[in-house]
Amino acid sequence: MSLRLASIVDALGGELHGADAGVEIARIAPLESAGHDALTFLHNPRYQSQLAASQAACVIVAPALQTAALARGACIVTPDPYLYFAQVTQLWAQMHGYGMAAGIHPSAVVHPEAQVHSTACIGPLCVVERGAVIGAQTQLKSRVTVGERCRIGARCILHPGVVIGADGFGFAPARGAWVKIEQLGAVRIGDDVEIGANTCIDRGALDDTVIEDGVKLDNLIQIAHNVHIGQHTAMAGCSAVAGSTHIGAHCTIAGAASIVGHLRLADNVHISTNTVVTRSITRPGQYTGVFPMDDNASWEKNAATLRQLHRLRERVKALEQKDSGG
């Protein structure tokens, strides 16, 4: 099933140049592999060299690249090509009927005391336990588990294997053994949250674990008990957050990064891949750090010295200039 360029522009805006509005688009493809029937986009000017060689029927570009795009062929000009591309994918999925139909799959198990909105989609082999609440237009893909008393807002997407509300990892030491601390809280998830496959969000020990509106979590993420994640924060795959840490709004956590427990991260903090966050971060910005494992006492001494390395370097440079008479 194809979609006319005119239909795309009518729905999403933008300016169409160099093509008949009736041109049919049969697929959406990457710039380097798009054929004569495809719509593609160029977001990063670094890849402009691929533009001239592209065989796409039409390319979505920013105003700064309009001339270069027209030299090749048709283009849709828009201030944010990547956002426009995202909206095109949604339009395409809607037109082709992708996604789940509202209702509860026959193989799903939903407790009689759970509340599932009539427009929600509960997929195959899902489990929704007692007292759980699933909001409007929320989709639970296959094998999702929502534990008792956990709440999920509207328009959320939970991909296969997600577990919401398993017990947090809480044990008290007792004469060489461990005594379980019952996890009496739940998980509260806001609206427009997306959670990737096999990600786990543990219930709180006493208060709830909280995921605010618009949060995006990738696959294979661990969110421990009583963590609080602020609005529109995004976390990439295999990252992990230990218990009772509070992450602000509009943060990004790159893949395989780890955040230890009982910390606070300010809004607009960005953590690089494989970074281990061991202290609270009070100011917005990009933070990076990978440090080799060592005996803990040695590691702490070396880490403290490393923090002063730049300052020591500047002092050495100043001393060298003084000695040379500079």
C-alpha positions in Angstrom: 0.0 0.0 0.0 1.5 3.3 -1.1 1.1 6.9 0.2 1.1 10.0 -2.0 3.5 12.8 -1.2 0.5 15.2 -1.1 -1.1 13.1 1.7 2.1 13.2 3.7 2.5 17.0 3.4 -1.2 17.6 4.1 -1.0 15.5 7.3 2.4 16.7 8.6 3.2 20.0 6.9 6.5 20.9 5.3 7.1 22.2 1.8 7.3 19.9 -1.2 9.7 21.0 -3.9 10.7 19.5 -7.2 8.0 16.8 -7.5 4.5 16.1 -8.5 2.4 15.9 -5.3 0.8 12.8 -6.7 4.0 10.8 -6.6 3.4 7.5 -4.8 5.7 6.4 -2.0 5.9 2.6 -1.5 8.3 2.5 1.4 10.5 4.5 3.8 14.2 3.7 3.6 17.6 4.8 4.7 19.3 7.4 2.5 22.0 5.1 1.1 19.6 2.3 0.1 16.4 4.2 -0.8 15.1 3.3 -4.3 12.9 5.3 -6.8 9.8 4.4 -4.8 11.1 5.4 -1.4 11.0 8.4 0.9 14.1 9.0 3.0 15.6 11.8 5.1 18.9 13.6 5.8 19.3 14.9 9.4 23.0 15.2 9.9 24.9 17.4 7.4 27.9 15.1 7.8 26.2 12.7 5.5 25.5 15.2 2.8 27.9 13.4 0.5 25.4 10.6 0.3 22.6 12.9 -0.8 23.7 13.4 -4.5 23.9 9.6 -5.0 20.6 8.7 -3.4 18.0 7.2 -5.7 15.1 8.1 -3.4 11.9 9.5 -4.8 12.0 12.3 -2.2 14.3 13.3 0.6 13.3 15.1 3.8 15.8 17.9 4.5 16.3 21.1 6.6 16.1 24.5 4.8 19.9 24.7 4.8 20.1 21.7 2.5 17.2 22.6 0.2 19.5 23.6 -2.7 21.6 20.5 -2.5 18.6 18.3 -2.3 16.9 20.0 -5.3 20.0 19.4 -7.4 19.4 15.7 -6.8 15.6 15.7 -7.1 12.4 16.1 -5.0 12.5 17.1 -1.4 10.3 18.0 1.6 11.7 20.9 3.5 11.1 21.1 7.2 12.9 22.7 10.2 13.5 19.3 11.9 13.9 16.4 9.4 14.4 13.8 12.1 11.2 14.7 13.9 9.4 14.8 10.5 10.8 11.3 9.7 9.4 10.1 13.1 6.0 11.5 12.3 6.1 9.9 8.9 6.7 6.5 10.4 3.7 7.0 12.7 1.6 8.0 9.7 2.8 4.9 7.8 2.1 2.5 10.7 -1.4 4.0 11.1 -2.2 3.6 7.4 -1.0 0.0 7.3 -2.8 -1.0 10.4 0.3 -1.9 12.4 0.0 -2.3 16.1 -2.5 -4.1 18.4 -6.2 -4.1 18.6 -7.9 -3.0 21.8 -8.9 -5.9 24.1 -7.4 -8.8 26.1 -5.8 -11.7 24.3 -7.4 -15.1 25.2 -4.1 -16.4 26.6 -3.6 -13.4 28.9 -4.4 -13.7 32.7 -6.0 -10.7 34.2 -7.1 -10.7 37.8 -10.8 -9.9 38.4 -9.8 -7.0 40.6 -7.4 -5.5 38.1 -8.6 -2.4 36.1 -7.9 -2.5 32.4 -9.2 0.4 30.3 -11.5 -0.6 27.4 -9.1 0.9 24.9 -6.0 -0.9 26.3 -4.3 -3.8 24.5 -3.3 -6.8 26.6 -1.2 -9.2 24.4 -0.6 -13.0 24.5 0.6 -14.6 27.7 0.5 -11.3 29.7 -0.3 -11.3 33.4 -2.0 -8.4 35.1 -2.3 -9.0 38.9 -4.8 -8.0 41.5 -5.3 -4.2 41.9 -3.2 -3.3 38.9 -4.4 -0.4 36.7 -3.8 -0.2 33.0 -4.7 3.2 31.3 -6.3 4.1 28.1 -4.6 3.1 24.8 -1.8 1.4 26.6 -0.3 -1.6 24.9 1.2 -4.6 26.7 3.0 -6.8 24.2 3.4 -10.5 24.7 4.6 -11.9 28.1 4.4 -8.7 30.0 3.8 -9.0 33.8 2.2 -6.2 35.8 2.4 -6.9 39.5 -0.3 -6.3 42.1 -1.3 -2.6 42.8 1.0 -1.3 40.0 -0.4 1.5 37.9 0.4 2.3 34.2 -0.9 5.4 32.6 -2.3 6.2 29.2 -0.7 5.6 25.8 2.2 3.5 27.2 3.9 0.7 25.3 5.5 -2.2 27.2 7.4 -4.5 24.9 7.7 -8.3 25.3 9.0 -9.7 28.5 8.7 -6.5 30.6 8.2 -7.1 34.3 6.6 -4.3 36.4 6.5 -4.7 40.1 8.7 -7.7 41.0 10.1 -7.5 44.5 12.9 -5.1 45.1 16.2 -6.6 46.3 15.8 -6.1 50.0 17.4 -8.3 52.7 18.6 -7.8 56.2 21.8 -9.7 57.3 21.2 -11.9 60.3 24.0 -14.2 61.7 25.5 -15.0 58.3 22.1 -15.4 56.6 19.6 -13.1 55.0 16.1 -12.1 56.1 13.7 -10.9 53.4 12.3 -7.3 53.7 8.8 -7.5 52.3 8.4 -5.0 49.5 5.2 -3.2 50.4 5.2 -0.4 47.8 4.2 -0.6 44.1 5.2 0.9 40.8 3.6 4.0 39.3 4.1 4.7 35.7 2.9 8.0 34.0 1.5 8.6 30.5 3.3 8.2 27.2 6.0 5.9 28.7 7.7 3.2 26.5 9.6 0.3 28.1 11.8 -2.0 26.0 11.9 -5.8 26.0 12.9 -7.7 29.1 13.3 -4.5 31.2 12.5 -4.9 34.9 11.1 -2.2 37.2 11.0 -3.3 40.9 8.3 -2.3 43.3 9.2 -0.1 46.2 10.0 -1.3 49.7 7.7 1.1 51.4 7.0 4.0 49.0 6.4 3.4 45.3 8.9 3.3 42.5 8.0 6.1 40.1 8.4 6.6 36.4 7.1 10.0 35.3 5.4 11.0 32.0 7.2 10.5 28.7 10.1 8.4 30.0 11.7 6.1 27.4 13.5 2.9 28.5 15.4 0.6 26.2 15.7 -3.2 26.4 17.3 -5.0 29.3 17.3 -2.2 31.8 17.1 -2.7 35.6 15.3 -0.1 37.7 15.6 -1.0 41.4 13.1 -0.3 44.2 12.2 3.2 45.1 13.9 4.8 42.1 12.3 7.9 40.8 12.8 8.9 37.1 11.7 12.4 36.0 9.7 13.4 32.9 11.1 12.6 29.4 14.3 11.0 30.6 15.6 8.3 28.2 17.8 5.4 29.1 19.6 3.1 26.6 20.0 -0.7 26.8 21.7 -2.6 29.7 21.9 0.5 31.9 20.9 0.0 35.6 19.9 2.2 38.5 20.3 1.0 42.1 17.7 1.6 44.8 16.3 4.9 46.0 18.1 7.0 43.4 16.3 10.1 42.0 16.9 11.0 38.4 15.7 14.3 37.1 13.8 15.3 34.0 15.1 15.4 30.5 18.2 13.3 31.3 19.8 10.7 29.0 21.6 7.6 30.3 23.7 5.8 27.6 24.0 2.1 27.2 25.6 0.0 30.0 25.9 3.0 32.3 25.3 2.3 36.0 24.1 4.6 38.8 24.6 3.5 42.4 21.9 3.9 45.0 20.6 6.8 47.1 21.9 9.5 44.7 20.2 12.5 43.0 20.8 13.6 39.4 19.7 17.0 38.4 17.5 17.8 35.4 19.3 17.7 32.0 22.1 15.4 33.1 23.6 13.2 30.3 25.6 10.1 31.2 28.0 8.6 28.7 28.1 4.9 27.9 29.7 2.5 30.4 30.0 5.3 33.0 29.6 4.4 36.6 27.9 7.2 38.6 29.0 7.0 42.2 28.0 10.5 43.5 25.1 12.9 43.1 25.2 15.3 40.2 23.8 18.7 41.0 24.4 20.6 37.7 23.2 19.9 34.2 25.8 18.6 31.7 27.6 15.7 30.1 29.4 13.3 32.5 31.8 10.5 31.5 34.0 8.2 33.5 35.4 4.7 33.1 38.0 3.6 35.7 39.6 0.1 36.0 38.8 -2.2 38.9 41.3 -2.4 41.7 41.5 -3.1 45.4 38.9 -0.8 46.9 41.3 1.2 49.1 43.7 1.7 46.2 40.9 2.6 43.9 39.6 5.3 46.2 43.0 6.9 46.5 43.7 6.8 42.8 40.2 8.1 42.0 40.7 11.0 44.3 44.1 11.8 42.7 42.6 11.5 39.2 40.1 14.2 39.9 42.9 16.6 40.6 44.9 15.6 37.5 44.0 18.5 35.3 44.8 21.0 38.1 48.1 19.3 38.7 48.9 19.5 35.0 48.2 23.2 34.9 50.5 23.7 37.9 53.3 21.7 36.3 52.9 23.8 33.1 53.1 27.0 35.1 56.3 25.8 36.9 57.9 24.8 33.6 57.2 28.2 32.1 58.6 29.9 35.2 61.8 27.7 35.1 62.2 28.5 31.4 61.8 32.2 32.0 58.6 32.4 30.1 
